Amino acid sequence: MDKRVVFDFEIEFTNGGGIQGQDFRLDIEGNDISDEELAKYIVEDMRLLMVGKVTILNKKIINEKHKRKPLDEQERI
């Protein structure tokens, strides 16, 4: 069974403001992901700039089929 991580997050921007996400889900490889890796993944995947503090909350790993195709199967833009 594929693994996904379900979590809440808060991102603060260095130029002010921020965004939050609740019950956000991402496909992961393996059985766990660190908060640091998860924060980096979110920032890069959402192409965010001027990111300050990233807080990961309520993280849990679940068994659920992956929603995205693996990178080698995705079309490159």
Phi and psi in radians as a Rosetta constraint file:
Dihedral C 1 N 2 CA 2 C 2 CIRCULARHARMONIC -1.223 0.35
Dihedral N 2 CA 2 C 2 N 3 CIRCULARHARMONIC 2.710 0.35
Dihedral C 2 N 3 CA 3 C 3 CIRCULARHARMONIC -1.937 0.35
Dihedral N 3 CA 3 C 3 N 4 CIRCULARHARMONIC 2.482 0.35
Dihedral C 3 N 4 CA 4 C 4 CIRCULARHARMONIC -2.325 0.35
Dihedral N 4 CA 4 C 4 N 5 CIRCULARHARMONIC 2.698 0.35
Dihedral C 4 N 5 CA 5 C 5 CIRCULARHARMONIC -1.930 0.35
Dihedral N 5 CA 5 C 5 N 6 CIRCULARHARMONIC 2.343 0.35
Dihedral C 5 N 6 CA 6 C 6 CIRCULARHARMONIC -1.995 0.35
Dihedral N 6 CA 6 C 6 N 7 CIRCULARHARMONIC 2.299 0.35
Dihedral C 6 N 7 CA 7 C 7 CIRCULARHARMONIC -2.829 0.35
Dihedral N 7 CA 7 C 7 N 8 CIRCULARHARMONIC 2.910 0.35
Dihedral C 7 N 8 CA 8 C 8 CIRCULARHARMONIC -1.889 0.35
Dihedral N 8 CA 8 C 8 N 9 CIRCULARHARMONIC 2.686 0.35
Dihedral C 8 N 9 CA 9 C 9 CIRCULARHARMONIC -2.566 0.35
Dihedral N 9 CA 9 C 9 N 10 CIRCULARHARMONIC 2.733 0.35
Dihedral C 9 N 10 CA 10 C 10 CIRCULARHARMONIC -2.312 0.35
Dihedral N 10 CA 10 C 10 N 11 CIRCULARHARMONIC 2.280 0.35
Dihedral C 10 N 11 CA 11 C 11 CIRCULARHARMONIC -2.157 0.35
Dihedral N 11 CA 11 C 11 N 12 CIRCULARHARMONIC 2.217 0.35
Dihedral C 11 N 12 CA 12 C 12 CIRCULARHARMONIC -1.824 0.35
Dihedral N 12 CA 12 C 12 N 13 CIRCULARHARMONIC 2.442 0.35
Dihedral C 12 N 13 CA 13 C 13 CIRCULARHARMONIC -1.766 0.35
Dihedral N 13 CA 13 C 13 N 14 CIRCULARHARMONIC 2.546 0.35
Dihedral C 13 N 14 CA 14 C 14 CIRCULARHARMONIC -1.204 0.35
Dihedral N 14 CA 14 C 14 N 15 CIRCULARHARMONIC -0.346 0.35
Dihedral C 14 N 15 CA 15 C 15 CIRCULARHARMONIC -1.746 0.35
Dihedral N 15 CA 15 C 15 N 16 CIRCULARHARMONIC 0.261 0.35
Dihedral C 15 N 16 CA 16 C 16 CIRCULARHARMONIC 1.803 0.35
Dihedral N 16 CA 16 C 16 N 17 CIRCULARHARMONIC 2.743 0.35
Dihedral C 16 N 17 CA 17 C 17 CIRCULARHARMONIC 1.407 0.35
Dihedral N 17 CA 17 C 17 N 18 CIRCULARHARMONIC -3.084 0.35
Dihedral C 17 N 18 CA 18 C 18 CIRCULARHARMONIC -3.121 0.35
Dihedral N 18 CA 18 C 18 N 19 CIRCULARHARMONIC 3.056 0.35
Dihedral C 18 N 19 CA 19 C 19 CIRCULARHARMONIC -2.371 0.35
Dihedral N 19 CA 19 C 19 N 20 CIRCULARHARMONIC 2.745 0.35
Dihedral C 19 N 20 CA 20 C 20 CIRCULARHARMONIC -2.331 0.35
Dihedral N 20 CA 20 C 20 N 21 CIRCULARHARMONIC 2.684 0.35
Dihedral C 20 N 21 CA 21 C 21 CIRCULARHARMONIC -2.413 0.35
Dihedral N 21 CA 21 C 21 N 22 CIRCULARHARMONIC 2.456 0.35
Dihedral C 21 N 22 CA 22 C 22 CIRCULARHARMONIC -2.146 0.35
Dihedral N 22 CA 22 C 22 N 23 CIRCULARHARMONIC 2.440 0.35
Dihedral C 22 N 23 CA 23 C 23 CIRCULARHARMONIC 0.924 0.35
Dihedral N 23 CA 23 C 23 N 24 CIRCULARHARMONIC 0.655 0.35
Dihedral C 23 N 24 CA 24 C 24 CIRCULARHARMONIC -1.242 0.35
Dihedral N 24 CA 24 C 24 N 25 CIRCULARHARMONIC 2.459 0.35
Dihedral C 24 N 25 CA 25 C 25 CIRCULARHARMONIC -2.191 0.35
Dihedral N 25 CA 25 C 25 N 26 CIRCULARHARMONIC 2.379 0.35
Dihedral C 25 N 26 CA 26 C 26 CIRCULARHARMONIC -2.394 0.35
Dihedral N 26 CA 26 C 26 N 27 CIRCULARHARMONIC 2.519 0.35
Dihedral C 26 N 27 CA 27 C 27 CIRCULARHARMONIC -1.234 0.35
Dihedral N 27 CA 27 C 27 N 28 CIRCULARHARMONIC 2.463 0.35
Dihedral C 27 N 28 CA 28 C 28 CIRCULARHARMONIC -2.330 0.35
Dihedral N 28 CA 28 C 28 N 29 CIRCULARHARMONIC 2.746 0.35
Dihedral C 28 N 29 CA 29 C 29 CIRCULARHARMONIC -1.682 0.35
Dihedral N 29 CA 29 C 29 N 30 CIRCULARHARMONIC 2.392 0.35
Dihedral C 29 N 30 CA 30 C 30 CIRCULARHARMONIC 1.517 0.35
Dihedral N 30 CA 30 C 30 N 31 CIRCULARHARMONIC -2.899 0.35
Dihedral C 30 N 31 CA 31 C 31 CIRCULARHARMONIC -1.818 0.35
Dihedral N 31 CA 31 C 31 N 32 CIRCULARHARMONIC -0.011 0.35
Dihedral C 31 N 32 CA 32 C 32 CIRCULARHARMONIC -2.811 0.35
Dihedral N 32 CA 32 C 32 N 33 CIRCULARHARMONIC 2.852 0.35
Dihedral C 32 N 33 CA 33 C 33 CIRCULARHARMONIC -2.599 0.35
Dihedral N 33 CA 33 C 33 N 34 CIRCULARHARMONIC 2.380 0.35
Dihedral C 33 N 34 CA 34 C 34 CIRCULARHARMONIC -1.295 0.35
Dihedral N 34 CA 34 C 34 N 35 CIRCULARHARMONIC 2.769 0.35
Dihedral C 34 N 35 CA 35 C 35 CIRCULARHARMONIC -1.053 0.35
Dihedral N 35 CA 35 C 35 N 36 CIRCULARHARMONIC -0.657 0.35
Dihedral C 35 N 36 CA 36 C 36 CIRCULARHARMONIC -1.132 0.35
Dihedral N 36 CA 36 C 36 N 37 CIRCULARHARMONIC -0.777 0.35
Dihedral C 36 N 37 CA 37 C 37 CIRCULARHARMONIC -1.130 0.35
Dihedral N 37 CA 37 C 37 N 38 CIRCULARHARMONIC -0.710 0.35
Dihedral C 37 N 38 CA 38 C 38 CIRCULARHARMONIC -1.123 0.35
Dihedral N 38 CA 38 C 38 N 39 CIRCULARHARMONIC -0.774 0.35
Dihedral C 38 N 39 CA 39 C 39 CIRCULARHARMONIC -1.055 0.35
Dihedral N 39 CA 39 C 39 N 40 CIRCULARHARMONIC -0.784 0.35
Dihedral C 39 N 40 CA 40 C 40 CIRCULARHARMONIC -1.085 0.35
Dihedral N 40 CA 40 C 40 N 41 CIRCULARHARMONIC -0.744 0.35
Dihedral C 40 N 41 CA 41 C 41 CIRCULARHARMONIC -1.065 0.35
Dihedral N 41 CA 41 C 41 N 42 CIRCULARHARMONIC -0.803 0.35
Dihedral C 41 N 42 CA 42 C 42 CIRCULARHARMONIC -1.050 0.35
Dihedral N 42 CA 42 C 42 N 43 CIRCULARHARMONIC -0.880 0.35
Dihedral C 42 N 43 CA 43 C 43 CIRCULARHARMONIC -1.055 0.35
Dihedral N 43 CA 43 C 43 N 44 CIRCULARHARMONIC -0.793 0.35
Dihedral C 43 N 44 CA 44 C 44 CIRCULARHARMONIC -1.226 0.35
Dihedral N 44 CA 44 C 44 N 45 CIRCULARHARMONIC -0.748 0.35
Dihedral C 44 N 45 CA 45 C 45 CIRCULARHARMONIC -1.169 0.35
Dihedral N 45 CA 45 C 45 N 46 CIRCULARHARMONIC -0.612 0.35
Dihedral C 45 N 46 CA 46 C 46 CIRCULARHARMONIC -1.551 0.35
Dihedral N 46 CA 46 C 46 N 47 CIRCULARHARMONIC -0.047 0.35
Dihedral C 46 N 47 CA 47 C 47 CIRCULARHARMONIC 0.973 0.35
Dihedral N 47 CA 47 C 47 N 48 CIRCULARHARMONIC 0.796 0.35
Dihedral C 47 N 48 CA 48 C 48 CIRCULARHARMONIC -1.447 0.35
Dihedral N 48 CA 48 C 48 N 49 CIRCULARHARMONIC 2.533 0.35
Dihedral C 48 N 49 CA 49 C 49 CIRCULARHARMONIC -2.075 0.35
Dihedral N 49 CA 49 C 49 N 50 CIRCULARHARMONIC 2.812 0.35
Dihedral C 49 N 50 CA 50 C 50 CIRCULARHARMONIC 0.954 0.35
Dihedral N 50 CA 50 C 50 N 51 CIRCULARHARMONIC 0.743 0.35
Dihedral C 50 N 51 CA 51 C 51 CIRCULARHARMONIC -1.443 0.35
Dihedral N 51 CA 51 C 51 N 52 CIRCULARHARMONIC 2.312 0.35
Dihedral C 51 N 52 CA 52 C 52 CIRCULARHARMONIC -1.736 0.35
Dihedral N 52 CA 52 C 52 N 53 CIRCULARHARMONIC -1.929 0.35
Dihedral C 52 N 53 CA 53 C 53 CIRCULARHARMONIC -1.456 0.35
Dihedral N 53 CA 53 C 53 N 54 CIRCULARHARMONIC 2.379 0.35
Dihedral C 53 N 54 CA 54 C 54 CIRCULARHARMONIC -2.095 0.35
Dihedral N 54 CA 54 C 54 N 55 CIRCULARHARMONIC 2.198 0.35
Dihedral C 54 N 55 CA 55 C 55 CIRCULARHARMONIC -2.034 0.35
Dihedral N 55 CA 55 C 55 N 56 CIRCULARHARMONIC 2.237 0.35
Dihedral C 55 N 56 CA 56 C 56 CIRCULARHARMONIC -1.827 0.35
Dihedral N 56 CA 56 C 56 N 57 CIRCULARHARMONIC 2.294 0.35
Dihedral C 56 N 57 CA 57 C 57 CIRCULARHARMONIC -2.284 0.35
Dihedral N 57 CA 57 C 57 N 58 CIRCULARHARMONIC 2.647 0.35
Dihedral C 57 N 58 CA 58 C 58 CIRCULARHARMONIC 0.935 0.35
Dihedral N 58 CA 58 C 58 N 59 CIRCULARHARMONIC 0.709 0.35
Dihedral C 58 N 59 CA 59 C 59 CIRCULARHARMONIC -1.337 0.35
Dihedral N 59 CA 59 C 59 N 60 CIRCULARHARMONIC 2.322 0.35
Dihedral C 59 N 60 CA 60 C 60 CIRCULARHARMONIC -2.541 0.35
Dihedral N 60 CA 60 C 60 N 61 CIRCULARHARMONIC 2.586 0.35
Dihedral C 60 N 61 CA 61 C 61 CIRCULARHARMONIC -1.707 0.35
Dihedral N 61 CA 61 C 61 N 62 CIRCULARHARMONIC 2.323 0.35
Dihedral C 61 N 62 CA 62 C 62 CIRCULARHARMONIC -2.222 0.35
Dihedral N 62 CA 62 C 62 N 63 CIRCULARHARMONIC 2.772 0.35
Dihedral C 62 N 63 CA 63 C 63 CIRCULARHARMONIC -1.584 0.35
Dihedral N 63 CA 63 C 63 N 64 CIRCULARHARMONIC 2.008 0.35
Dihedral C 63 N 64 CA 64 C 64 CIRCULARHARMONIC -2.824 0.35
Dihedral N 64 CA 64 C 64 N 65 CIRCULARHARMONIC 2.483 0.35
Dihedral C 64 N 65 CA 65 C 65 CIRCULARHARMONIC -1.041 0.35
Dihedral N 65 CA 65 C 65 N 66 CIRCULARHARMONIC 2.399 0.35
Dihedral C 65 N 66 CA 66 C 66 CIRCULARHARMONIC -1.060 0.35
Dihedral N 66 CA 66 C 66 N 67 CIRCULARHARMONIC 2.517 0.35
Dihedral C 66 N 67 CA 67 C 67 CIRCULARHARMONIC -1.700 0.35
Dihedral N 67 CA 67 C 67 N 68 CIRCULARHARMONIC -0.482 0.35
Dihedral C 67 N 68 CA 68 C 68 CIRCULARHARMONIC -1.684 0.35
Dihedral N 68 CA 68 C 68 N 69 CIRCULARHARMONIC 2.667 0.35
Dihedral C 68 N 69 CA 69 C 69 CIRCULARHARMONIC -1.313 0.35
Dihedral N 69 CA 69 C 69 N 70 CIRCULARHARMONIC 2.606 0.35
Dihedral C 69 N 70 CA 70 C 70 CIRCULARHARMONIC -0.986 0.35
Dihedral N 70 CA 70 C 70 N 71 CIRCULARHARMONIC 2.670 0.35
Dihedral C 70 N 71 CA 71 C 71 CIRCULARHARMONIC -0.923 0.35
Dihedral N 71 CA 71 C 71 N 72 CIRCULARHARMONIC -0.667 0.35
Dihedral C 71 N 72 CA 72 C 72 CIRCULARHARMONIC -1.242 0.35
Dihedral N 72 CA 72 C 72 N 73 CIRCULARHARMONIC -0.235 0.35
Dihedral C 72 N 73 CA 73 C 73 CIRCULARHARMONIC -1.751 0.35
Dihedral N 73 CA 73 C 73 N 74 CIRCULARHARMONIC -0.225 0.35
Dihedral C 73 N 74 CA 74 C 74 CIRCULARHARMONIC -1.381 0.35
Dihedral N 74 CA 74 C 74 N 75 CIRCULARHARMONIC 2.562 0.35
Dihedral C 74 N 75 CA 75 C 75 CIRCULARHARMONIC -1.319 0.35
Dihedral N 75 CA 75 C 75 N 76 CIRCULARHARMONIC 2.429 0.35
Dihedral C 75 N 76 CA 76 C 76 CIRCULARHARMONIC -1.585 0.35
Dihedral N 76 CA 76 C 76 N 77 CIRCULARHARMONIC 2.397 0.35
